[in-house]
Structures are given as structure tokens and as C-alpha cells.
Amino acid sequence: MTPQQTQQIITHLLPYQPTRIGVFGSYARGDNKPDSDLDLLVNFGVPMDLIKLMNVWDTLEDALGVHIDLVTENALKRSNPRVQESIASDLQVIYEV
């Protein structure tokens, strides 16, 4: 992931007061290909309903020109432990307060 992409992600998410933004999957491992999606894990500082999440997702995809998979930390906590371990194994935090 380029520094410009990192900055675009942070800029687009800042209005939602994230406390942590992380990248996982192929972009985090550095083995992404042109058709790879960008996997993001976000802990939002404000309540996010489905409409807000869809707006964030859509805006990020348009700005970056890549498919985004957006996972909230709250959703991850309720997921299968294997999914949690998989994400944690290559998570790279790009923003944290």
C-alpha cells in the first residue's frame, strides 16, 4: 500500500473519529495483486449504523479505486476465533489514538 493510499484512508475515516485503523490481508502482507481487495479493520469512535457504514465503504472505494472489505472491531469481537486469529496475524495498524 502506498503512503498516498494510507493517507486517503485516514482522511476519509477521520470524520467518524476512529480510534484505530488497520490493514490486513494481502495489502498488509505485501503480496497484493492489481485485482486484490483492500481489507480494513476499524474501531469507530462514533456509533455507526448500516447506512453510515455503507457510505464510508462506498466513499473509500471511489477514492482509492479498489474494492474495500471493511470490518469493524465490534463485529470482529463477535466472529469466529479463527477469523480473529487470521486477521490478527497480519494486521498492520496505520492509525491509532
PDB file as gemmi writes it, atoms N, CA and C in Angstrom:
CRYST1    1.000    1.000    1.000  90.00  90.00  90.00 P 1                      
ATOM      1  N   MET A   1       0.846  -1.169   0.000  1.00  0.00           N  
ATOM      2  CA  MET A   1       0.000   0.000   0.000  1.00  0.00           C  
ATOM      3  C   MET A   1       0.897   1.239   0.000  1.00  0.00           C  
ATOM      4  N   THR A   2       0.509   2.212  -0.785  1.00  0.00           N  
ATOM      5  CA  THR A   2       1.322   3.420  -0.902  1.00  0.00           C  
ATOM      6  C   THR A   2       1.024   4.383   0.250  1.00  0.00           C  
ATOM      7  N   PRO A   3       1.960   5.282   0.539  1.00  0.00           N  
ATOM      8  CA  PRO A   3       1.689   6.305   1.551  1.00  0.00           C  
ATOM      9  C   PRO A   3       0.465   7.162   1.194  1.00  0.00           C  
ATOM     10  N   GLN A   4       0.254   7.385  -0.093  1.00  0.00           N  
ATOM     11  CA  GLN A   4      -0.906   8.171  -0.523  1.00  0.00           C  
ATOM     12  C   GLN A   4      -2.209   7.438  -0.198  1.00  0.00           C  
ATOM     13  N   GLN A   5      -2.238   6.127  -0.422  1.00  0.00           N  
ATOM     14  CA  GLN A   5      -3.432   5.346  -0.088  1.00  0.00           C  
ATOM     15  C   GLN A   5      -3.683   5.364   1.418  1.00  0.00           C  
ATOM     16  N   THR A   6      -2.619   5.218   2.183  1.00  0.00           N  
ATOM     17  CA  THR A   6      -2.746   5.261   3.642  1.00  0.00           C  
ATOM     18  C   THR A   6      -3.348   6.587   4.077  1.00  0.00           C  
ATOM     19  N   GLN A   7      -2.842   7.681   3.535  1.00  0.00           N  
ATOM     20  CA  GLN A   7      -3.353   8.999   3.903  1.00  0.00           C  
ATOM     21  C   GLN A   7      -4.801   9.174   3.465  1.00  0.00           C  
ATOM     22  N   GLN A   8      -5.160   8.679   2.297  1.00  0.00           N  
ATOM     23  CA  GLN A   8      -6.550   8.777   1.836  1.00  0.00           C  
ATOM     24  C   GLN A   8      -7.490   8.025   2.772  1.00  0.00           C  
ATOM     25  N   ILE A   9      -7.087   6.847   3.204  1.00  0.00           N  
ATOM     26  CA  ILE A   9      -7.908   6.065   4.131  1.00  0.00           C  
ATOM     27  C   ILE A   9      -8.125   6.843   5.417  1.00  0.00           C  
ATOM     28  N   ILE A  10      -7.055   7.339   5.987  1.00  0.00           N  
ATOM     29  CA  ILE A  10      -7.150   8.082   7.246  1.00  0.00           C  
ATOM     30  C   ILE A  10      -8.011   9.322   7.064  1.00  0.00           C  
ATOM     31  N   THR A  11      -7.785  10.078   6.005  1.00  0.00           N  
ATOM     32  CA  THR A  11      -8.554  11.298   5.743  1.00  0.00           C  
ATOM     33  C   THR A  11     -10.042  11.007   5.617  1.00  0.00           C  
ATOM     34  N   HIS A  12     -10.399   9.949   4.910  1.00  0.00           N  
ATOM     35  CA  HIS A  12     -11.815   9.622   4.719  1.00  0.00           C  
ATOM     36  C   HIS A  12     -12.478   9.100   5.992  1.00  0.00           C  
ATOM     37  N   LEU A  13     -11.692   8.500   6.879  1.00  0.00           N  
ATOM     38  CA  LEU A  13     -12.270   7.944   8.100  1.00  0.00           C  
ATOM     39  C   LEU A  13     -12.258   8.904   9.283  1.00  0.00           C  
ATOM     40  N   LEU A  14     -11.428   9.937   9.259  1.00  0.00           N  
ATOM     41  CA  LEU A  14     -11.324  10.862  10.393  1.00  0.00           C  
ATOM     42  C   LEU A  14     -12.652  11.487  10.826  1.00  0.00           C  
ATOM     43  N   PRO A  15     -13.571  11.829   9.918  1.00  0.00           N  
ATOM     44  CA  PRO A  15     -14.846  12.393  10.380  1.00  0.00           C  
ATOM     45  C   PRO A  15     -15.636  11.450  11.296  1.00  0.00           C  
ATOM     46  N   TYR A  16     -15.312  10.170  11.272  1.00  0.00           N  
ATOM     47  CA  TYR A  16     -16.011   9.182  12.099  1.00  0.00           C  
ATOM     48  C   TYR A  16     -15.233   8.849  13.367  1.00  0.00           C  
ATOM     49  N   GLN A  17     -14.238   9.669  13.671  1.00  0.00           N  
ATOM     50  CA  GLN A  17     -13.450   9.588  14.896  1.00  0.00           C  
ATOM     51  C   GLN A  17     -12.909   8.187  15.186  1.00  0.00           C  
ATOM     52  N   PRO A  18     -12.200   7.602  14.242  1.00  0.00           N  
ATOM     53  CA  PRO A  18     -11.661   6.265  14.513  1.00  0.00           C  
ATOM     54  C   PRO A  18     -10.617   6.319  15.619  1.00  0.00           C  
ATOM     55  N   THR A  19     -10.589   5.290  16.442  1.00  0.00           N  
ATOM     56  CA  THR A  19      -9.534   5.188  17.442  1.00  0.00           C  
ATOM     57  C   THR A  19      -8.412   4.282  16.946  1.00  0.00           C  
ATOM     58  N   ARG A  20      -8.756   3.456  15.943  1.00  0.00           N  
ATOM     59  CA  ARG A  20      -7.729   2.593  15.353  1.00  0.00           C  
ATOM     60  C   ARG A  20      -8.165   2.168  13.960  1.00  0.00           C  
ATOM     61  N   ILE A  21      -7.204   2.194  13.037  1.00  0.00           N  
ATOM     62  CA  ILE A  21      -7.418   1.724  11.670  1.00  0.00           C  
ATOM     63  C   ILE A  21      -6.278   0.761  11.351  1.00  0.00           C  
ATOM     64  N   GLY A  22      -6.640  -0.398  10.858  1.00  0.00           N  
ATOM     65  CA  GLY A  22      -5.630  -1.382  10.496  1.00  0.00           C  
ATOM     66  C   GLY A  22      -5.903  -1.984   9.131  1.00  0.00           C  
ATOM     67  N   VAL A  23      -4.849  -2.450   8.512  1.00  0.00           N  
ATOM     68  CA  VAL A  23      -4.929  -3.137   7.223  1.00  0.00           C  
ATOM     69  C   VAL A  23      -4.532  -4.589   7.474  1.00  0.00           C  
ATOM     70  N   PHE A  24      -5.277  -5.515   6.876  1.00  0.00           N  
ATOM     71  CA  PHE A  24      -4.919  -6.924   6.978  1.00  0.00           C  
ATOM     72  C   PHE A  24      -5.083  -7.572   5.611  1.00  0.00           C  
ATOM     73  N   GLY A  25      -4.691  -8.809   5.506  1.00  0.00           N  
ATOM     74  CA  GLY A  25      -4.803  -9.498   4.220  1.00  0.00           C  
ATOM     75  C   GLY A  25      -3.620  -9.202   3.317  1.00  0.00           C  
ATOM     76  N   SER A  26      -3.850  -9.324   2.023  1.00  0.00           N  
ATOM     77  CA  SER A  26      -2.751  -9.240   1.054  1.00  0.00           C  
ATOM     78  C   SER A  26      -2.031  -7.893   1.073  1.00  0.00           C  
ATOM     79  N   TYR A  27      -2.752  -6.797   1.294  1.00  0.00           N  
ATOM     80  CA  TYR A  27      -2.083  -5.490   1.340  1.00  0.00           C  
ATOM     81  C   TYR A  27      -1.153  -5.406   2.547  1.00  0.00           C  
ATOM     82  N   ALA A  28      -1.555  -5.981   3.667  1.00  0.00           N  
ATOM     83  CA  ALA A  28      -0.710  -5.963   4.860  1.00  0.00           C  
ATOM     84  C   ALA A  28       0.519  -6.851   4.681  1.00  0.00           C  
ATOM     85  N   ARG A  29       0.330  -7.963   3.999  1.00  0.00           N  
ATOM     86  CA  ARG A  29       1.446  -8.890   3.778  1.00  0.00           C  
ATOM     87  C   ARG A  29       2.360  -8.450   2.640  1.00  0.00           C  
ATOM     88  N   GLY A  30       1.883  -7.542   1.803  1.00  0.00           N  
ATOM     89  CA  GLY A  30       2.679  -7.076   0.676  1.00  0.00           C  
ATOM     90  C   GLY A  30       2.617  -7.987  -0.535  1.00  0.00           C  
ATOM     91  N   ASP A  31       1.636  -8.900  -0.562  1.00  0.00           N  
ATOM     92  CA  ASP A  31       1.517  -9.777  -1.724  1.00  0.00           C  
ATOM     93  C   ASP A  31       0.237  -9.510  -2.517  1.00  0.00           C  
ATOM     94  N   ASN A  32      -0.253  -8.270  -2.415  1.00  0.00           N  
ATOM     95  CA  ASN A  32      -1.456  -7.893  -3.163  1.00  0.00           C  
ATOM     96  C   ASN A  32      -1.164  -7.826  -4.657  1.00  0.00           C  
ATOM     97  N   LYS A  33      -2.206  -8.089  -5.416  1.00  0.00           N  
ATOM     98  CA  LYS A  33      -2.146  -8.037  -6.878  1.00  0.00           C  
ATOM     99  C   LYS A  33      -3.083  -6.924  -7.351  1.00  0.00           C  
ATOM    100  N   PRO A  34      -3.051  -6.563  -8.623  1.00  0.00           N  
ATOM    101  CA  PRO A  34      -3.917  -5.476  -9.107  1.00  0.00           C  
ATOM    102  C   PRO A  34      -5.407  -5.692  -8.822  1.00  0.00           C  
ATOM    103  N   ASP A  35      -5.845  -6.948  -8.762  1.00  0.00           N  
ATOM    104  CA  ASP A  35      -7.266  -7.201  -8.513  1.00  0.00           C  
ATOM    105  C   ASP A  35      -7.574  -7.546  -7.049  1.00  0.00           C  
ATOM    106  N   SER A  36      -6.588  -7.375  -6.161  1.00  0.00           N  
ATOM    107  CA  SER A  36      -6.804  -7.669  -4.740  1.00  0.00           C  
ATOM    108  C   SER A  36      -7.714  -6.633  -4.104  1.00  0.00           C  
ATOM    109  N   ASP A  37      -8.507  -7.099  -3.134  1.00  0.00           N  
ATOM    110  CA  ASP A  37      -9.292  -6.145  -2.364  1.00  0.00           C  
ATOM    111  C   ASP A  37      -8.446  -5.660  -1.191  1.00  0.00           C  
ATOM    112  N   LEU A  38      -8.847  -4.534  -0.631  1.00  0.00           N  
ATOM    113  CA  LEU A  38      -8.147  -3.928   0.494  1.00  0.00           C  
ATOM    114  C   LEU A  38      -8.973  -4.189   1.746  1.00  0.00           C  
ATOM    115  N   ASP A  39      -8.397  -4.933   2.688  1.00  0.00           N  
ATOM    116  CA  ASP A  39      -9.094  -5.313   3.913  1.00  0.00           C  
ATOM    117  C   ASP A  39      -8.748  -4.334   5.025  1.00  0.00           C  
ATOM    118  N   LEU A  40      -9.782  -3.703   5.585  1.00  0.00           N  
ATOM    119  CA  LEU A  40      -9.590  -2.722   6.649  1.00  0.00           C  
ATOM    120  C   LEU A  40     -10.324  -3.153   7.908  1.00  0.00           C  
ATOM    121  N   LEU A  41      -9.674  -2.966   9.051  1.00  0.00           N  
ATOM    122  CA  LEU A  41     -10.285  -3.166  10.359  1.00  0.00           C  
ATOM    123  C   LEU A  41     -10.322  -1.806  11.036  1.00  0.00           C  
ATOM    124  N   VAL A  42     -11.516  -1.375  11.446  1.00  0.00           N  
ATOM    125  CA  VAL A  42     -11.668  -0.031  12.003  1.00  0.00           C  
ATOM    126  C   VAL A  42     -12.437  -0.089  13.316  1.00  0.00           C  
ATOM    127  N   ASN A  43     -11.946   0.659  14.289  1.00  0.00           N  
ATOM    128  CA  ASN A  43     -12.689   0.883  15.521  1.00  0.00           C  
ATOM    129  C   ASN A  43     -13.175   2.332  15.465  1.00  0.00           C  
ATOM    130  N   PHE A  44     -14.465   2.494  15.231  1.00  0.00           N  
ATOM    131  CA  PHE A  44     -15.037   3.830  15.104  1.00  0.00           C  
ATOM    132  C   PHE A  44     -15.314   4.426  16.478  1.00  0.00           C  
ATOM    133  N   GLY A  45     -15.078   5.738  16.608  1.00  0.00           N  
ATOM    134  CA  GLY A  45     -15.327   6.437  17.862  1.00  0.00           C  
ATOM    135  C   GLY A  45     -16.735   6.979  17.985  1.00  0.00           C  
ATOM    136  N   VAL A  46     -17.513   6.850  16.941  1.00  0.00           N  
ATOM    137  CA  VAL A  46     -18.916   7.289  16.965  1.00  0.00           C  
ATOM    138  C   VAL A  46     -19.785   6.099  16.551  1.00  0.00           C  
ATOM    139  N   PRO A  47     -21.042   6.082  16.999  1.00  0.00           N  
ATOM    140  CA  PRO A  47     -21.932   4.986  16.591  1.00  0.00           C  
ATOM    141  C   PRO A  47     -22.095   4.955  15.071  1.00  0.00           C  
ATOM    142  N   MET A  48     -22.034   3.760  14.518  1.00  0.00           N  
ATOM    143  CA  MET A  48     -22.140   3.590  13.067  1.00  0.00           C  
ATOM    144  C   MET A  48     -23.295   2.646  12.759  1.00  0.00           C  
ATOM    145  N   ASP A  49     -24.307   3.177  12.082  1.00  0.00           N  
ATOM    146  CA  ASP A  49     -25.380   2.308  11.616  1.00  0.00           C  
ATOM    147  C   ASP A  49     -25.026   1.814  10.214  1.00  0.00           C  
ATOM    148  N   LEU A  50     -25.866   0.955   9.679  1.00  0.00           N  
ATOM    149  CA  LEU A  50     -25.575   0.353   8.378  1.00  0.00           C  
ATOM    150  C   LEU A  50     -25.447   1.394   7.268  1.00  0.00           C  
ATOM    151  N   ILE A  51     -26.287   2.417   7.293  1.00  0.00           N  
ATOM    152  CA  ILE A  51     -26.236   3.460   6.257  1.00  0.00           C  
ATOM    153  C   ILE A  51     -24.893   4.186   6.298  1.00  0.00           C  
ATOM    154  N   LYS A  52     -24.429   4.546   7.490  1.00  0.00           N  
ATOM    155  CA  LYS A  52     -23.134   5.222   7.609  1.00  0.00           C  
ATOM    156  C   LYS A  52     -21.999   4.314   7.129  1.00  0.00           C  
ATOM    157  N   LEU A  53     -22.049   3.040   7.529  1.00  0.00           N  
ATOM    158  CA  LEU A  53     -21.001   2.111   7.102  1.00  0.00           C  
ATOM    159  C   LEU A  53     -20.959   1.965   5.590  1.00  0.00           C  
ATOM    160  N   MET A  54     -22.125   1.874   4.976  1.00  0.00           N  
ATOM    161  CA  MET A  54     -22.179   1.752   3.517  1.00  0.00           C  
ATOM    162  C   MET A  54     -21.643   3.012   2.846  1.00  0.00           C  
ATOM    163  N   ASN A  55     -21.932   4.171   3.416  1.00  0.00           N  
ATOM    164  CA  ASN A  55     -21.429   5.432   2.873  1.00  0.00           C  
ATOM    165  C   ASN A  55     -19.903   5.486   2.962  1.00  0.00           C  
ATOM    166  N   VAL A  56     -19.364   5.092   4.106  1.00  0.00           N  
ATOM    167  CA  VAL A  56     -17.910   5.069   4.280  1.00  0.00           C  
ATOM    168  C   VAL A  56     -17.280   4.117   3.268  1.00  0.00           C  
ATOM    169  N   TRP A  57     -17.832   2.934   3.165  1.00  0.00           N  
ATOM    170  CA  TRP A  57     -17.325   1.914   2.246  1.00  0.00           C  
ATOM    171  C   TRP A  57     -17.338   2.426   0.806  1.00  0.00           C  
ATOM    172  N   ASP A  58     -18.462   3.002   0.394  1.00  0.00           N  
ATOM    173  CA  ASP A  58     -18.611   3.497  -0.974  1.00  0.00           C  
ATOM    174  C   ASP A  58     -17.639   4.638  -1.264  1.00  0.00           C  
ATOM    175  N   THR A  59     -17.506   5.561  -0.333  1.00  0.00           N  
ATOM    176  CA  THR A  59     -16.606   6.702  -0.498  1.00  0.00           C  
ATOM    177  C   THR A  59     -15.154   6.240  -0.611  1.00  0.00           C  
ATOM    178  N   LEU A  60     -14.767   5.298   0.241  1.00  0.00           N  
ATOM    179  CA  LEU A  60     -13.395   4.785   0.189  1.00  0.00           C  
ATOM    180  C   LEU A  60     -13.108   4.066  -1.127  1.00  0.00           C  
ATOM    181  N   GLU A  61     -14.046   3.250  -1.571  1.00  0.00           N  
ATOM    182  CA  GLU A  61     -13.834   2.551  -2.842  1.00  0.00           C  
ATOM    183  C   GLU A  61     -13.673   3.535  -3.990  1.00  0.00           C  
ATOM    184  N   ASP A  62     -14.506   4.560  -4.014  1.00  0.00           N  
ATOM    185  CA  ASP A  62     -14.399   5.563  -5.075  1.00  0.00           C  
ATOM    186  C   ASP A  62     -13.063   6.295  -5.014  1.00  0.00           C  
ATOM    187  N   ALA A  63     -12.636   6.667  -3.815  1.00  0.00           N  
ATOM    188  CA  ALA A  63     -11.400   7.435  -3.657  1.00  0.00           C  
ATOM    189  C   ALA A  63     -10.162   6.618  -4.016  1.00  0.00           C  
ATOM    190  N   LEU A  64     -10.155   5.351  -3.618  1.00  0.00           N  
ATOM    191  CA  LEU A  64      -8.967   4.525  -3.814  1.00  0.00           C  
ATOM    192  C   LEU A  64      -8.981   3.733  -5.118  1.00  0.00           C  
ATOM    193  N   GLY A  65     -10.159   3.572  -5.697  1.00  0.00           N  
ATOM    194  CA  GLY A  65     -10.262   2.808  -6.935  1.00  0.00           C  
ATOM    195  C   GLY A  65      -9.987   1.328  -6.754  1.00  0.00           C  
ATOM    196  N   VAL A  66     -10.299   0.815  -5.575  1.00  0.00           N  
ATOM    197  CA  VAL A  66     -10.075  -0.597  -5.264  1.00  0.00           C  
ATOM    198  C   VAL A  66     -11.243  -1.083  -4.406  1.00  0.00           C  
ATOM    199  N   HIS A  67     -11.565  -2.381  -4.521  1.00  0.00           N  
ATOM    200  CA  HIS A  67     -12.629  -2.943  -3.691  1.00  0.00           C  
ATOM    201  C   HIS A  67     -12.169  -2.978  -2.236  1.00  0.00           C  
ATOM    202  N   ILE A  68     -13.032  -2.540  -1.337  1.00  0.00           N  
ATOM    203  CA  ILE A  68     -12.730  -2.483   0.092  1.00  0.00           C  
ATOM    204  C   ILE A  68     -13.577  -3.512   0.829  1.00  0.00           C  
ATOM    205  N   ASP A  69     -12.945  -4.257   1.730  1.00  0.00           N  
ATOM    206  CA  ASP A  69     -13.662  -5.068   2.712  1.00  0.00           C  
ATOM    207  C   ASP A  69     -13.457  -4.377   4.049  1.00  0.00           C  
ATOM    208  N   LEU A  70     -14.540  -3.869   4.614  1.00  0.00           N  
ATOM    209  CA  LEU A  70     -14.481  -3.084   5.843  1.00  0.00           C  
ATOM    210  C   LEU A  70     -15.051  -3.902   6.990  1.00  0.00           C  
ATOM    211  N   VAL A  71     -14.241  -4.118   8.021  1.00  0.00           N  
ATOM    212  CA  VAL A  71     -14.652  -4.870   9.200  1.00  0.00           C  
ATOM    213  C   VAL A  71     -14.516  -3.956  10.405  1.00  0.00           C  
ATOM    214  N   THR A  72     -15.548  -3.900  11.233  1.00  0.00           N  
ATOM    215  CA  THR A  72     -15.440  -3.121  12.463  1.00  0.00           C  
ATOM    216  C   THR A  72     -14.892  -4.017  13.569  1.00  0.00           C  
ATOM    217  N   GLU A  73     -14.226  -3.399  14.535  1.00  0.00           N  
ATOM    218  CA  GLU A  73     -13.693  -4.188  15.647  1.00  0.00           C  
ATOM    219  C   GLU A  73     -14.822  -4.826  16.447  1.00  0.00           C  
ATOM    220  N   ASN A  74     -15.961  -4.137  16.553  1.00  0.00           N  
ATOM    221  CA  ASN A  74     -17.102  -4.730  17.257  1.00  0.00           C  
ATOM    222  C   ASN A  74     -17.572  -6.002  16.565  1.00  0.00           C  
ATOM    223  N   ALA A  75     -17.649  -5.985  15.247  1.00  0.00           N  
ATOM    224  CA  ALA A  75     -18.059  -7.181  14.505  1.00  0.00           C  
ATOM    225  C   ALA A  75     -17.019  -8.288  14.651  1.00  0.00           C  
ATOM    226  N   LEU A  76     -15.751  -7.919  14.641  1.00  0.00           N  
ATOM    227  CA  LEU A  76     -14.689  -8.916  14.768  1.00  0.00           C  
ATOM    228  C   LEU A  76     -14.765  -9.624  16.117  1.00  0.00           C  
ATOM    229  N   LYS A  77     -15.077  -8.885  17.166  1.00  0.00           N  
ATOM    230  CA  LYS A  77     -15.179  -9.481  18.505  1.00  0.00           C  
ATOM    231  C   LYS A  77     -16.245 -10.569  18.560  1.00  0.00           C  
ATOM    232  N   ARG A  78     -17.259 -10.455  17.718  1.00  0.00           N  
ATOM    233  CA  ARG A  78     -18.353 -11.430  17.711  1.00  0.00           C  
ATOM    234  C   ARG A  78     -18.127 -12.549  16.691  1.00  0.00           C  
ATOM    235  N   SER A  79     -17.002 -12.524  16.016  1.00  0.00           N  
ATOM    236  CA  SER A  79     -16.758 -13.504  14.954  1.00  0.00           C  
ATOM    237  C   SER A  79     -16.065 -14.751  15.502  1.00  0.00           C  
ATOM    238  N   ASN A  80     -15.899 -15.696  14.624  1.00  0.00           N  
ATOM    239  CA  ASN A  80     -15.226 -16.949  14.915  1.00  0.00           C  
ATOM    240  C   ASN A  80     -13.787 -16.679  15.377  1.00  0.00           C  
ATOM    241  N   PRO A  81     -13.316 -17.365  16.421  1.00  0.00           N  
ATOM    242  CA  PRO A  81     -11.936 -17.159  16.885  1.00  0.00           C  
ATOM    243  C   PRO A  81     -10.886 -17.370  15.793  1.00  0.00           C  
ATOM    244  N   ARG A  82     -11.138 -18.255  14.854  1.00  0.00           N  
ATOM    245  CA  ARG A  82     -10.172 -18.468  13.760  1.00  0.00           C  
ATOM    246  C   ARG A  82     -10.075 -17.239  12.868  1.00  0.00           C  
ATOM    247  N   VAL A  83     -11.208 -16.584  12.645  1.00  0.00           N  
ATOM    248  CA  VAL A  83     -11.204 -15.343  11.858  1.00  0.00           C  
ATOM    249  C   VAL A  83     -10.422 -14.279  12.613  1.00  0.00           C  
ATOM    250  N   GLN A  84     -10.656 -14.181  13.908  1.00  0.00           N  
ATOM    251  CA  GLN A  84      -9.936 -13.208  14.731  1.00  0.00           C  
ATOM    252  C   GLN A  84      -8.428 -13.442  14.661  1.00  0.00           C  
ATOM    253  N   GLU A  85      -8.019 -14.696  14.780  1.00  0.00           N  
ATOM    254  CA  GLU A  85      -6.592 -15.037  14.727  1.00  0.00           C  
ATOM    255  C   GLU A  85      -5.992 -14.735  13.357  1.00  0.00           C  
ATOM    256  N   SER A  86      -6.735 -15.027  12.315  1.00  0.00           N  
ATOM    257  CA  SER A  86      -6.246 -14.776  10.959  1.00  0.00           C  
ATOM    258  C   SER A  86      -6.008 -13.290  10.731  1.00  0.00           C  
ATOM    259  N   ILE A  87      -6.958 -12.476  11.153  1.00  0.00           N  
ATOM    260  CA  ILE A  87      -6.811 -11.028  10.984  1.00  0.00           C  
ATOM    261  C   ILE A  87      -5.668 -10.508  11.841  1.00  0.00           C  
ATOM    262  N   ALA A  88      -5.590 -10.969  13.088  1.00  0.00           N  
ATOM    263  CA  ALA A  88      -4.539 -10.503  13.995  1.00  0.00           C  
ATOM    264  C   ALA A  88      -3.145 -10.878  13.500  1.00  0.00           C  
ATOM    265  N   SER A  89      -3.037 -11.983  12.779  1.00  0.00           N  
ATOM    266  CA  SER A  89      -1.717 -12.465  12.369  1.00  0.00           C  
ATOM    267  C   SER A  89      -1.004 -11.536  11.395  1.00  0.00           C  
ATOM    268  N   ASP A  90      -1.755 -10.792  10.589  1.00  0.00           N  
ATOM    269  CA  ASP A  90      -1.062  -9.893   9.654  1.00  0.00           C  
ATOM    270  C   ASP A  90      -1.562  -8.452   9.727  1.00  0.00           C  
ATOM    271  N   LEU A  91      -2.261  -8.109  10.791  1.00  0.00           N  
ATOM    272  CA  LEU A  91      -2.782  -6.749  10.949  1.00  0.00           C  
ATOM    273  C   LEU A  91      -1.643  -5.740  11.080  1.00  0.00           C  
ATOM    274  N   GLN A  92      -1.730  -4.683  10.287  1.00  0.00           N  
ATOM    275  CA  GLN A  92      -0.794  -3.564  10.399  1.00  0.00           C  
ATOM    276  C   GLN A  92      -1.607  -2.318  10.724  1.00  0.00           C  
ATOM    277  N   VAL A  93      -1.393  -1.769  11.902  1.00  0.00           N  
ATOM    278  CA  VAL A  93      -2.110  -0.571  12.326  1.00  0.00           C  
ATOM    279  C   VAL A  93      -1.515   0.632  11.605  1.00  0.00           C  
ATOM    280  N   ILE A  94      -2.385   1.405  10.935  1.00  0.00           N  
ATOM    281  CA  ILE A  94      -1.910   2.589  10.207  1.00  0.00           C  
ATOM    282  C   ILE A  94      -2.323   3.885  10.899  1.00  0.00           C  
ATOM    283  N   TYR A  95      -3.203   3.770  11.902  1.00  0.00           N  
ATOM    284  CA  TYR A  95      -3.650   4.957  12.642  1.00  0.00           C  
ATOM    285  C   TYR A  95      -4.152   4.490  13.997  1.00  0.00           C  
ATOM    286  N   GLU A  96      -3.748   5.221  15.041  1.00  0.00           N  
ATOM    287  CA  GLU A  96      -4.230   4.893  16.383  1.00  0.00           C  
ATOM    288  C   GLU A  96      -4.115   6.116  17.276  1.00  0.00           C  
ATOM    289  N   VAL A  97      -5.157   6.321  18.068  1.00  0.00           N  
ATOM    290  CA  VAL A  97      -5.128   7.419  19.042  1.00  0.00           C  
ATOM    291  C   VAL A  97      -5.238   6.863  20.436  1.00  0.00           C  
TER     292      VAL A  97                                                      
END                                                                             
